[in-house]
């Protein structure tokens, strides 16, 4: 097991000036033992069936080039369950969740029953020290720690131990960076400046705007023009140098043209001219720490944002992206060496550091429409491509892994445009975007072509995805099913549908509960806080529930809702992390998925429903329904049929033995 703890909460302020350019250690170029180099292009969410069709239609000519030299496109077995942090952890460790410990997006602490995000979390100090106080100012003497929860040995660490240089950019489930690669940039799991996975702000003059529409991923701020000028503040994290909860701020002004749909944005010393419907580039932001911060030589927290002017009349509407860590001076650890992010930004420009920059929450909240969302997707992809070309030019050998996540996020929002049978399919609107997803596949095909045209000698190119995609048509409320079948109990049955976050659940009569999209836990005595299931009855209860779920038929379709149920001890390696996993993992039938509300402990009136959300595409189903893809420019030394095998194959491709007995 390998864990790394790094400063988090206080670091936002105390590192603001400390993280100046640190010279990276020079290393000798490292090739594999057989003289080969390996490039892995990690294309999140590319679907096998769609990729096959687009190749056959001639739309992916560079994928076809790979087939001509390395063999046919292969379906790549994904993880159990097929969730991105689980899947990429399988690949990067060459194992599965029984070793690396990532079983779902959400885990729970059985002693408190509190949920937490599975890849990293803030751990408060065991013996916190009281801050020094002077009037309203305070100087914190201790802070929480950001802990990387993924276990197991990354494949790049195994290679580095054999003198092979590794460059790993945006690998999911790798924040904070492991520190064991020659060069790293964190990706999925990297927070914004607030410590969240992306909180946008919507400034509006609309009277009685319903802020609850965006409460899941954004903040609404009233912004009224006065004499043609809107003045407001960008909102940062709490100021650690001031008593109480006082948020840091950066003032800005928007000067509205009286006649044209044009505005001038002023943020500190930065100015941008915007027409309605336009985005800014990256705007540096200084979140003022006030007099108290200046007393300890931290005048401001550096961040950055992009602005989208949605409307100036009749209502003023301005979208501001989540405040990202500024790669020129990041106040959290996002790269190895510490100055690597700044070097990349100096070479190619500022870029999204937030792990999942395509703002799907703003679409779900109605702030961004689909056309604007796709503009954002193409912008983020453009940043990735520009940076990849620079990294490829600088690459000296060994392993280069580079991650592209745009297809995954766009597929979640846009998949109904490919499925006339989806409940949200609009025969008037959807065809306008029918090429949105295939067009992104084409953009990645161009990345493959550029790579093949700029290959150093003796290079193996691996193109892979962690899972596929399909339409999410039907919603299954797992906890409601457990309630209806007597496995979960509530204090007031008549008000069961009002239960939120398990509040109202009677744990003294509850034998099973769902937490996370695919996870189901038993309420085991001696393990859970209020467990009642005797450990000796665990195995029989698991099989009983599994059989019941597999027999469940969706009344609207007449087909099974669940096509596979995995029992923990049968599905995963018996590694050091096995005991922390769910007792059962649910493989939903193609087209069906657990509801997001049930995943967080809510109950509903019905077990089934249509998926009417903007989140239309999905992969959190039976792994057999959503395989990823695998293409190479030459046959691999060690063939691979799934993600774990592919991780081991990458090590073998560079001439290093993979010790499977080592976690």
C-alpha positions as CSV (number, residue, x, y, z in Angstrom):
1,X,0.0,0.0,0.0
2,X,1.3,3.5,-0.8
3,X,-0.3,6.7,0.4
4,X,1.0,10.2,0.2
5,X,-0.2,13.1,2.3
6,X,0.3,16.7,1.3
7,X,-0.9,20.0,2.7
8,X,-4.3,21.1,1.4
9,X,-6.5,23.6,3.2
10,X,-3.9,25.9,4.7
11,X,-1.7,25.4,1.6
12,X,-4.0,27.5,-0.5
13,X,-2.7,30.5,1.4
14,X,0.7,29.6,2.8
15,X,2.0,28.3,-0.5
16,X,0.8,31.3,-2.5
17,X,4.2,32.9,-2.5
18,X,6.3,29.9,-1.6
19,X,5.7,28.0,-4.9
20,X,8.1,29.8,-7.1
21,X,10.0,28.1,-9.8
22,X,11.9,25.1,-8.5
23,X,14.4,23.7,-10.8
24,X,13.5,20.2,-11.9
25,X,16.0,17.4,-11.4
26,X,17.7,16.5,-14.7
27,X,17.5,12.8,-15.5
28,X,19.2,10.8,-18.1
29,X,17.0,9.7,-21.0
30,X,15.5,6.3,-20.2
31,X,14.5,3.8,-22.7
32,X,13.1,0.3,-22.1
33,X,15.5,-2.6,-21.7
34,X,14.8,-3.7,-25.3
35,X,15.4,-0.2,-26.7
36,X,11.7,0.6,-27.2
37,X,9.7,3.6,-26.2
38,X,6.0,3.5,-25.3
39,X,3.4,6.1,-25.9
40,X,0.0,5.5,-24.3
41,X,-2.9,7.7,-25.5
42,X,-5.6,7.4,-22.9
43,X,-8.9,8.3,-24.5
44,X,-11.5,8.3,-21.8
45,X,-14.9,6.9,-22.8
46,X,-14.3,5.8,-26.4
47,X,-16.9,3.2,-27.2
48,X,-15.9,0.0,-29.0
49,X,-19.1,-0.2,-31.2
50,X,-19.0,3.4,-32.2
51,X,-15.3,3.4,-32.9
52,X,-15.7,0.3,-35.1
53,X,-18.5,1.9,-37.0
54,X,-16.6,5.2,-37.6
55,X,-13.5,3.3,-38.8
56,X,-15.6,1.3,-41.2
57,X,-17.2,4.5,-42.5
58,X,-13.7,6.0,-43.2
59,X,-14.0,8.7,-40.6
60,X,-11.0,7.6,-38.5
61,X,-8.2,7.1,-41.1
62,X,-5.4,7.1,-38.5
63,X,-7.1,4.5,-36.4
64,X,-7.2,2.5,-39.6
65,X,-3.5,3.1,-40.0
66,X,-3.0,1.4,-36.6
67,X,-5.1,-1.5,-37.6
68,X,-3.0,-2.0,-40.7
69,X,0.2,-2.5,-38.7
70,X,-0.8,-3.6,-35.3
71,X,-3.9,-5.7,-35.9
72,X,-7.7,-5.1,-35.6
73,X,-9.4,-2.9,-33.1
74,X,-10.0,-4.9,-30.0
75,X,-12.6,-4.5,-27.3
76,X,-10.8,-3.9,-24.0
77,X,-12.4,-5.3,-20.9
78,X,-13.1,-2.6,-18.4
79,X,-13.2,-2.7,-14.6
80,X,-15.8,-3.9,-12.0
81,X,-17.6,-1.5,-11.9
82,X,-16.8,0.5,-15.1
83,X,-16.2,3.8,-13.3
84,X,-13.3,6.0,-14.5
85,X,-11.4,6.2,-11.2
86,X,-11.7,2.4,-10.8
87,X,-10.9,1.7,-14.4
88,X,-7.8,3.9,-14.6
89,X,-6.6,2.5,-11.2
90,X,-6.8,-1.0,-12.7
91,X,-4.6,0.1,-15.6
92,X,-2.1,2.1,-13.6
93,X,-1.5,-0.6,-11.0
94,X,-2.0,-3.7,-13.3
95,X,-4.4,-5.0,-10.7
96,X,-7.9,-4.4,-9.5
97,X,-9.8,-2.8,-6.6
98,X,-8.8,-5.5,-4.2
99,X,-5.3,-4.1,-4.4
100,X,-5.7,-0.4,-5.2
101,X,-8.9,0.2,-3.1
102,X,-10.9,2.3,-5.4
103,X,-14.3,0.5,-5.7
104,X,-16.6,3.4,-6.6
105,X,-16.7,7.2,-6.9
106,X,-18.1,7.3,-3.4
107,X,-17.0,5.2,-0.4
108,X,-18.3,5.2,3.2
109,X,-16.7,5.1,6.6
110,X,-18.5,2.1,8.3
111,X,-17.9,3.5,11.7
112,X,-19.6,6.8,11.0
113,X,-21.6,5.9,7.9
114,X,-20.4,9.2,6.3
115,X,-19.7,9.1,2.6
116,X,-16.5,10.5,1.1
117,X,-15.0,10.7,-2.4
118,X,-12.9,7.6,-3.0
119,X,-9.7,8.9,-4.6
120,X,-8.6,11.5,-2.1
121,X,-9.8,13.3,1.0
122,X,-8.8,15.9,3.6
123,X,-7.7,14.4,6.9
124,X,-7.8,16.7,9.8
125,X,-4.8,16.8,12.2
126,X,-5.1,14.4,15.2
127,X,-3.9,17.1,17.6
128,X,-4.8,20.5,16.0
129,X,-3.0,23.5,17.4
130,X,-4.9,26.7,18.2
131,X,-4.1,29.5,15.9
132,X,-2.2,32.5,17.1
133,X,-4.7,35.4,17.4
134,X,-4.3,39.2,17.3
135,X,-7.5,41.1,17.1
136,X,-9.4,39.8,14.1
137,X,-6.4,38.2,12.6
138,X,-5.1,34.7,13.2
139,X,-2.1,32.6,12.2
140,X,-3.0,29.0,11.7
141,X,-0.4,26.6,13.1
142,X,-1.9,23.4,11.7
143,X,-4.0,22.3,8.8
144,X,-5.7,19.3,7.2
145,X,-3.8,17.1,4.9
146,X,-4.9,16.0,1.4
147,X,-4.5,12.2,1.2
148,X,-4.2,10.2,-2.0
149,X,-6.3,7.1,-1.2
150,X,-5.4,4.9,-4.1
151,X,-3.1,2.1,-3.0
152,X,-0.9,-0.2,-5.1
153,X,2.3,0.4,-7.0
154,X,1.8,2.5,-10.2
155,X,3.4,1.0,-13.3
156,X,5.5,4.1,-13.7
157,X,7.1,3.5,-10.3
158,X,8.1,0.0,-11.3
159,X,9.7,1.4,-14.5
160,X,11.5,4.2,-12.7
161,X,13.0,1.6,-10.3
162,X,14.6,0.1,-13.5
163,X,16.0,3.5,-14.6
164,X,13.3,4.1,-17.2
165,X,12.0,7.7,-17.3
166,X,8.2,8.1,-17.2
167,X,6.0,11.1,-18.1
168,X,2.5,10.8,-16.9
169,X,0.0,13.6,-17.7
170,X,-3.5,13.8,-16.2
171,X,-3.7,10.2,-15.1
172,X,-7.1,10.0,-13.2
173,X,-7.0,9.0,-9.5
174,X,-3.5,10.5,-9.1
175,X,-4.1,13.7,-7.1
176,X,-2.0,14.7,-5.3
177,X,0.6,13.4,-7.7
178,X,2.4,10.3,-6.6
179,X,5.8,11.9,-6.9
180,X,7.3,8.6,-8.3
181,X,7.2,9.5,-12.0
182,X,9.9,11.7,-13.6
183,X,7.1,14.1,-14.7
184,X,3.5,14.2,-13.6
185,X,0.5,16.5,-14.0
186,X,-2.6,15.6,-12.1
187,X,-5.9,15.2,-13.8
188,X,-9.4,13.8,-12.8
189,X,-9.7,14.4,-9.1
190,X,-7.8,17.7,-9.1
191,X,-10.0,20.3,-7.3
192,X,-10.7,23.9,-8.0
193,X,-9.5,26.7,-5.7
194,X,-12.4,26.0,-3.4
195,X,-11.4,22.4,-2.9
196,X,-14.4,21.2,-4.9
197,X,-14.5,19.3,-8.2
198,X,-15.8,22.3,-9.9
199,X,-18.1,25.1,-8.7
200,X,-19.1,27.7,-11.3
201,X,-20.7,31.0,-10.5
202,X,-23.7,32.5,-12.3
203,X,-24.2,36.3,-12.0
204,X,-27.7,37.4,-13.0
205,X,-30.0,40.3,-12.6
206,X,-33.1,38.1,-12.9
207,X,-35.5,38.7,-10.1
208,X,-36.3,35.7,-8.0
209,X,-33.8,33.5,-9.9
210,X,-34.2,29.9,-8.6
211,X,-30.7,29.2,-7.3
212,X,-31.7,25.6,-6.4
213,X,-31.4,24.7,-10.1
214,X,-27.6,25.0,-9.9
215,X,-27.0,24.0,-6.2
216,X,-25.3,20.8,-7.2
217,X,-22.4,22.4,-8.9
218,X,-22.7,26.2,-8.9
219,X,-23.5,29.4,-7.0
220,X,-25.9,32.1,-8.0
221,X,-25.0,35.8,-7.3
222,X,-27.4,38.7,-7.9
223,X,-25.7,41.3,-10.1
224,X,-27.6,44.5,-11.0
225,X,-26.4,47.1,-13.5
226,X,-26.2,50.6,-12.1
227,X,-25.6,53.4,-14.6
228,X,-24.5,50.7,-17.1
229,X,-22.0,49.1,-14.8
230,X,-22.2,45.8,-12.9
231,X,-19.9,45.5,-9.9
232,X,-19.5,42.3,-8.0
233,X,-16.9,39.9,-6.5
234,X,-15.4,36.6,-7.5
235,X,-15.7,34.3,-4.4
236,X,-12.8,32.3,-3.2
237,X,-12.2,30.0,-0.2
238,X,-12.5,31.2,3.4
239,X,-9.7,33.4,4.5
240,X,-7.5,31.4,6.9
241,X,-6.0,34.5,8.4
242,X,-9.3,36.0,9.6
243,X,-11.4,34.9,12.5
244,X,-14.8,33.3,11.5
245,X,-15.9,32.3,8.0
246,X,-15.0,35.2,5.7
247,X,-14.5,34.4,2.1
248,X,-11.7,35.7,0.0
249,X,-12.8,37.9,-2.9
250,X,-11.6,39.5,-6.1
251,X,-13.7,42.5,-7.2
252,X,-14.6,42.9,-10.9
253,X,-16.7,45.3,-13.0
254,X,-18.6,44.8,-16.3
255,X,-19.2,48.0,-18.3
256,X,-22.2,47.5,-20.6
257,X,-22.5,49.2,-24.0
258,X,-25.8,51.2,-24.0
259,X,-26.7,50.1,-27.5
260,X,-24.7,47.1,-28.6
261,X,-24.5,43.6,-27.0
262,X,-21.0,44.3,-25.9
263,X,-19.3,44.7,-22.5
264,X,-15.9,45.5,-21.1
265,X,-14.8,43.2,-18.2
266,X,-12.3,44.5,-15.7
267,X,-10.7,42.2,-13.1
268,X,-7.8,43.9,-11.3
269,X,-5.3,44.9,-14.0
270,X,-6.9,42.6,-16.6
271,X,-9.4,43.9,-19.2
272,X,-11.4,41.9,-21.8
273,X,-13.9,43.0,-24.4
274,X,-16.8,40.6,-24.8
275,X,-19.7,40.3,-27.2
276,X,-22.7,38.3,-26.0
277,X,-22.0,34.7,-26.7
278,X,-18.2,35.0,-26.4
279,X,-15.7,33.5,-23.9
280,X,-12.7,35.1,-22.5
281,X,-9.3,33.5,-22.5
282,X,-7.8,32.7,-19.0
283,X,-8.0,35.8,-16.8
284,X,-5.6,35.8,-13.8
285,X,-7.3,36.4,-10.5
286,X,-5.9,37.5,-7.1
287,X,-8.1,36.6,-4.2
288,X,-7.4,39.2,-1.5
289,X,-6.3,37.9,1.9
290,X,-6.7,41.4,3.4
291,X,-4.6,43.1,6.0
292,X,-4.3,40.0,8.1
293,X,-2.8,38.1,5.1
294,X,-0.4,40.9,4.3
295,X,0.9,40.8,7.8
296,X,2.1,37.2,7.2
297,X,3.3,38.1,3.7
298,X,0.5,36.4,1.8
299,X,-1.3,39.3,0.1
300,X,-3.5,37.1,-2.2
301,X,-4.3,33.6,-3.5
302,X,-3.6,33.3,-7.2
303,X,-6.2,31.7,-9.3
304,X,-7.7,32.1,-12.8
305,X,-11.1,31.9,-14.5
306,X,-12.8,32.1,-17.9
307,X,-15.9,34.3,-18.4
308,X,-18.9,33.7,-20.7
309,X,-21.2,36.6,-21.4
310,X,-24.6,35.1,-21.8
311,X,-26.8,38.2,-22.0
312,X,-26.8,41.9,-21.3
313,X,-30.4,42.7,-22.0
314,X,-33.2,42.3,-20.8
315,X,-31.3,40.5,-18.0
316,X,-27.6,40.6,-17.3
317,X,-26.2,37.0,-17.2
318,X,-22.5,36.1,-16.8
319,X,-21.1,32.6,-16.3
320,X,-17.8,32.3,-14.6
321,X,-15.9,29.0,-14.7
322,X,-14.8,27.4,-11.5
323,X,-11.8,29.3,-10.2
324,X,-8.9,27.1,-11.3
325,X,-5.5,26.7,-9.7
326,X,-3.2,28.9,-11.8
327,X,-0.5,26.5,-13.3
328,X,1.9,29.5,-13.3
329,X,1.8,29.5,-9.5
330,X,-0.4,26.6,-8.2
331,X,-1.2,26.7,-4.5
332,X,-1.8,23.0,-4.3
333,X,0.5,20.2,-5.6
334,X,-0.5,19.3,-9.1
335,X,2.8,18.3,-10.7
336,X,6.1,16.5,-10.4
337,X,8.5,18.3,-10.2
338,X,6.7,21.1,-8.5
339,X,7.5,23.6,-11.2
340,X,6.5,21.3,-14.1
341,X,3.0,22.8,-14.4
342,X,4.4,26.3,-14.6
343,X,6.9,25.2,-17.3
344,X,4.0,23.7,-19.4
345,X,2.0,26.9,-19.0
346,X,4.9,29.0,-20.0
347,X,5.4,26.9,-23.1
348,X,1.7,26.5,-24.2
349,X,-0.3,29.0,-22.2
350,X,-2.5,28.7,-19.1
351,X,-4.8,25.6,-19.1
352,X,-7.6,24.0,-17.1
353,X,-6.1,22.4,-14.0
354,X,-9.5,21.4,-12.7
355,X,-9.8,17.6,-13.2
356,X,-13.0,17.6,-15.2
357,X,-13.2,21.0,-16.9
358,X,-16.2,20.3,-19.2
359,X,-18.9,21.9,-17.0
360,X,-21.7,19.4,-17.3
361,X,-23.3,20.8,-14.1
362,X,-23.8,24.2,-15.8
363,X,-25.7,22.3,-18.6
364,X,-27.8,20.4,-16.1
365,X,-28.6,23.7,-14.3
366,X,-29.7,25.4,-17.6
367,X,-26.9,28.0,-17.4
368,X,-25.1,26.8,-20.5
369,X,-27.0,25.3,-23.5
370,X,-25.6,22.5,-25.6
371,X,-24.0,24.6,-28.3
372,X,-22.1,26.6,-25.7
373,X,-21.2,23.4,-23.9
374,X,-19.7,22.0,-27.0
375,X,-17.7,25.2,-27.5
376,X,-16.3,24.6,-24.1
377,X,-15.5,21.0,-24.9
378,X,-13.7,22.0,-28.1
379,X,-11.7,24.6,-26.1
380,X,-10.6,22.1,-23.5
381,X,-9.7,19.6,-26.1
382,X,-7.7,22.2,-28.0
383,X,-5.7,22.9,-24.8
384,X,-5.0,19.2,-24.4
385,X,-3.8,18.9,-28.0
386,X,-1.6,21.9,-27.9
387,X,0.0,20.8,-24.7
388,X,0.4,17.2,-26.0
389,X,2.3,18.3,-29.0
390,X,4.7,20.2,-26.7
391,X,5.1,17.3,-24.4
392,X,5.7,14.9,-27.3
393,X,8.4,17.3,-28.7
394,X,10.1,17.4,-25.3
395,X,9.8,13.6,-24.6
396,X,13.2,11.9,-24.2
397,X,12.1,8.3,-24.0
398,X,10.7,5.7,-21.7
399,X,7.0,5.8,-21.0
400,X,4.7,8.7,-22.1
401,X,1.1,8.5,-20.9
402,X,-1.3,11.3,-21.9
403,X,-5.0,11.5,-21.0
404,X,-7.8,13.0,-23.0
405,X,-11.2,13.3,-21.2
406,X,-13.3,15.4,-23.6
407,X,-15.2,12.5,-25.2
408,X,-16.3,11.1,-21.9
409,X,-17.8,14.3,-20.6
410,X,-19.4,15.2,-23.9
411,X,-20.9,11.7,-24.3
412,X,-22.6,12.0,-20.9
413,X,-24.4,15.1,-22.0
414,X,-24.9,14.5,-25.8
415,X,-25.5,10.8,-26.1
416,X,-29.2,11.1,-26.6
417,X,-28.5,12.8,-29.9
418,X,-27.4,9.4,-31.1
419,X,-30.4,7.5,-29.7
420,X,-33.9,8.2,-31.0
421,X,-35.2,5.9,-28.4
422,X,-33.9,8.0,-25.5
423,X,-36.7,9.7,-23.4
424,X,-34.9,13.1,-24.0
425,X,-34.5,12.7,-27.8
426,X,-36.0,15.7,-29.5
427,X,-36.7,15.1,-33.3
428,X,-36.3,18.8,-33.9
429,X,-33.3,19.7,-31.7
430,X,-31.3,16.5,-31.4
431,X,-30.3,16.0,-35.1
432,X,-28.5,19.4,-34.9
433,X,-26.0,17.8,-32.7
434,X,-25.9,14.3,-34.2
435,X,-22.2,14.8,-35.2
436,X,-21.1,16.2,-31.8
437,X,-19.7,13.0,-30.5
438,X,-18.4,11.5,-33.8
439,X,-16.7,14.8,-34.4
440,X,-14.7,14.5,-31.2
441,X,-13.7,11.0,-32.2
442,X,-12.4,12.5,-35.4
443,X,-10.4,15.1,-33.4
444,X,-8.7,12.3,-31.5
445,X,-8.0,10.5,-34.7
446,X,-6.0,13.6,-35.7
447,X,-4.1,13.3,-32.5
448,X,-3.2,9.7,-33.4
449,X,-2.2,10.8,-36.9
450,X,0.1,13.5,-35.5
451,X,1.7,11.0,-33.1
452,X,2.3,8.5,-35.9
453,X,3.9,11.3,-38.1
454,X,6.2,12.4,-35.3
455,X,7.3,9.1,-33.8
456,X,10.8,8.7,-32.5
457,X,12.3,5.4,-33.6
458,X,11.4,2.1,-31.8
459,X,8.2,3.5,-30.4
460,X,5.2,1.4,-29.5
461,X,1.9,3.4,-29.7
462,X,-1.0,2.2,-27.6
463,X,-4.4,3.8,-28.1
464,X,-6.9,2.7,-25.4
465,X,-10.0,3.7,-23.5
466,X,-11.1,2.8,-20.0
467,X,-14.7,2.0,-20.9
468,X,-17.2,2.4,-23.6
469,X,-20.6,4.2,-23.6
470,X,-24.2,3.6,-24.1
471,X,-27.6,5.3,-23.7
472,X,-29.0,5.8,-20.2
473,X,-32.7,5.4,-20.7
474,X,-34.1,4.0,-17.4
475,X,-33.4,4.9,-13.8
476,X,-33.3,2.3,-11.0
477,X,-33.7,3.4,-7.4
478,X,-31.7,0.7,-5.6
479,X,-32.4,1.8,-2.0
480,X,-36.2,1.9,-2.8
481,X,-35.9,-1.6,-4.1
482,X,-34.2,-2.7,-0.9
483,X,-37.0,-1.0,1.1
484,X,-39.7,-2.7,-0.9
485,X,-38.0,-6.1,-0.4
486,X,-37.5,-5.8,3.3
487,X,-33.8,-5.3,3.4
488,X,-33.9,-1.6,4.3
489,X,-36.2,-0.1,6.9
490,X,-37.4,3.4,7.8
491,X,-39.0,4.9,10.9
492,X,-42.0,6.2,9.0
493,X,-43.1,4.1,6.0
494,X,-45.7,6.6,4.8
495,X,-43.0,9.2,4.5
496,X,-40.3,7.0,3.1
497,X,-40.0,8.9,-0.2
498,X,-38.9,12.0,1.7
499,X,-35.8,10.2,3.1
500,X,-32.6,12.0,2.1
501,X,-29.0,10.9,2.8
502,X,-30.3,8.0,4.9
503,X,-31.9,10.4,7.4
504,X,-35.0,8.5,8.5
505,X,-33.5,5.0,8.0
506,X,-34.0,2.6,10.9
507,X,-30.6,1.0,11.1
508,X,-31.8,-1.4,13.8
509,X,-33.9,-3.2,11.2
510,X,-31.8,-2.5,8.1
511,X,-29.8,-5.4,6.6
512,X,-28.5,-3.8,3.4
513,X,-28.1,-0.3,1.8
514,X,-26.8,1.2,-1.4
515,X,-24.1,4.0,-1.4
516,X,-22.4,4.9,-4.6
517,X,-23.6,4.2,-8.1
518,X,-22.8,0.5,-8.2
519,X,-22.1,-0.4,-4.6
520,X,-24.3,-2.3,-2.2
521,X,-23.3,-3.0,1.4
522,X,-24.6,-5.2,4.1
523,X,-25.2,-3.7,7.6
524,X,-22.8,-6.1,9.2
525,X,-22.6,-6.4,13.0
526,X,-19.2,-5.3,14.2
527,X,-18.3,-3.5,11.0
528,X,-21.0,-0.9,10.4
529,X,-21.8,1.6,13.1
530,X,-25.2,0.1,13.8
531,X,-24.7,-3.3,12.1
532,X,-27.2,-6.1,12.7
533,X,-26.3,-8.8,10.2
534,X,-24.3,-11.6,11.9
535,X,-21.0,-12.1,10.0
536,X,-21.8,-15.8,9.6
537,X,-24.9,-14.9,7.7
538,X,-23.2,-12.5,5.3
539,X,-22.5,-14.9,2.5
540,X,-26.0,-16.3,2.3
541,X,-27.6,-12.8,2.5
542,X,-25.4,-11.6,-0.3
543,X,-26.5,-14.4,-2.6
544,X,-30.1,-13.9,-1.6
545,X,-30.0,-10.2,-2.6
546,X,-28.1,-11.0,-5.8
547,X,-30.7,-13.5,-6.9
548,X,-33.5,-11.1,-6.2
549,X,-31.8,-8.3,-8.1
550,X,-31.1,-10.5,-11.1
551,X,-34.8,-11.5,-11.2
552,X,-36.0,-7.9,-11.2
553,X,-37.9,-7.0,-14.4
554,X,-38.4,-3.4,-15.6
555,X,-42.2,-3.2,-16.1
556,X,-41.8,-0.6,-18.9
557,X,-39.5,-2.7,-21.0
558,X,-40.2,-6.3,-19.9
559,X,-36.5,-6.9,-19.6
560,X,-34.2,-7.5,-16.6
561,X,-32.9,-4.3,-15.0
562,X,-29.7,-5.9,-13.8
563,X,-27.6,-8.4,-15.8
564,X,-24.8,-9.1,-13.3
565,X,-24.2,-8.9,-9.6
566,X,-20.6,-9.4,-8.4
567,X,-19.8,-10.8,-5.0
568,X,-16.8,-9.1,-3.4
569,X,-14.7,-12.2,-2.7
570,X,-15.4,-13.7,-6.1
571,X,-14.8,-10.5,-8.2
572,X,-11.6,-9.0,-6.8
573,X,-8.1,-9.9,-6.0
574,X,-7.6,-10.8,-2.4
575,X,-5.3,-7.9,-1.7
576,X,-4.9,-5.6,1.3
577,X,-7.8,-3.4,0.2
578,X,-10.4,-6.1,-0.4
579,X,-12.1,-5.8,3.0
580,X,-12.9,-2.1,2.4
581,X,-15.0,-2.8,-0.7
582,X,-18.7,-3.1,-1.1
583,X,-20.2,-6.6,-0.4
584,X,-21.9,-6.6,-3.8
585,X,-21.3,-4.6,-7.0
586,X,-24.3,-4.2,-9.3
587,X,-24.0,-4.6,-13.0
588,X,-27.0,-2.8,-14.4
589,X,-28.4,-3.9,-17.7
590,X,-27.5,-1.9,-20.8
591,X,-29.6,1.2,-20.8
592,X,-30.3,1.2,-17.0
593,X,-28.4,2.9,-14.2
594,X,-28.8,3.6,-10.5
595,X,-30.2,7.0,-9.8
596,X,-27.9,9.7,-8.5
597,X,-30.2,10.3,-5.5
598,X,-30.2,6.7,-4.4
599,X,-26.4,6.6,-4.7
600,X,-26.4,9.2,-1.9
601,X,-28.9,7.6,0.3
602,X,-32.3,9.0,-0.9
603,X,-35.5,7.1,-1.3
604,X,-38.2,7.6,-3.9
605,X,-41.8,6.7,-4.5
606,X,-41.1,4.3,-7.3
607,X,-38.3,1.8,-8.1
608,X,-38.1,2.7,-11.9
609,X,-38.4,5.8,-13.9
610,X,-37.4,7.4,-17.2
611,X,-34.1,9.3,-17.3
612,X,-35.2,12.8,-18.2
613,X,-31.9,14.4,-17.1
614,X,-29.4,16.2,-19.3
615,X,-27.0,13.4,-18.3
616,X,-28.1,11.1,-21.1
617,X,-25.1,8.8,-21.8
618,X,-23.6,6.4,-19.3
619,X,-21.2,3.6,-18.6
620,X,-21.9,2.7,-15.0
621,X,-23.5,-0.6,-15.9
622,X,-22.6,-4.2,-16.4
623,X,-18.9,-4.1,-17.6
624,X,-19.8,-6.5,-20.4
625,X,-22.0,-3.8,-21.9
626,X,-19.4,-1.1,-22.1
627,X,-16.0,-2.4,-23.2
628,X,-13.3,0.1,-24.0
629,X,-11.0,0.0,-27.0
630,X,-7.4,-1.1,-27.7
631,X,-5.3,-0.3,-30.8
632,X,-1.5,-0.5,-31.2
633,X,0.9,0.2,-34.0
634,X,2.6,-3.1,-33.6
635,X,1.7,-6.4,-31.8
636,X,2.4,-6.1,-28.1
637,X,5.1,-8.3,-26.5
638,X,2.5,-9.4,-24.0
639,X,-1.1,-9.4,-25.2
640,X,-3.8,-7.8,-23.1
641,X,-7.6,-8.3,-23.0
642,X,-8.5,-6.0,-20.1
643,X,-7.2,-2.9,-18.3
644,X,-5.2,-4.7,-15.6
645,X,-3.5,-6.9,-18.2
646,X,-2.8,-3.8,-20.3
647,X,-1.0,-2.1,-17.4
648,X,1.2,-5.2,-17.0
649,X,1.7,-5.3,-20.8
650,X,3.0,-1.7,-20.8
651,X,5.7,-2.7,-18.3
652,X,6.6,-5.8,-20.3
653,X,6.8,-3.7,-23.5
654,X,9.6,-1.7,-21.9
655,X,11.5,-4.9,-21.0
656,X,10.7,-4.9,-17.2
657,X,9.2,-8.0,-15.4
658,X,6.0,-7.3,-13.6
659,X,6.1,-8.8,-10.1
660,X,2.5,-9.7,-9.5
661,X,3.2,-10.7,-5.8
662,X,3.9,-7.0,-5.1
663,X,1.1,-4.7,-4.3
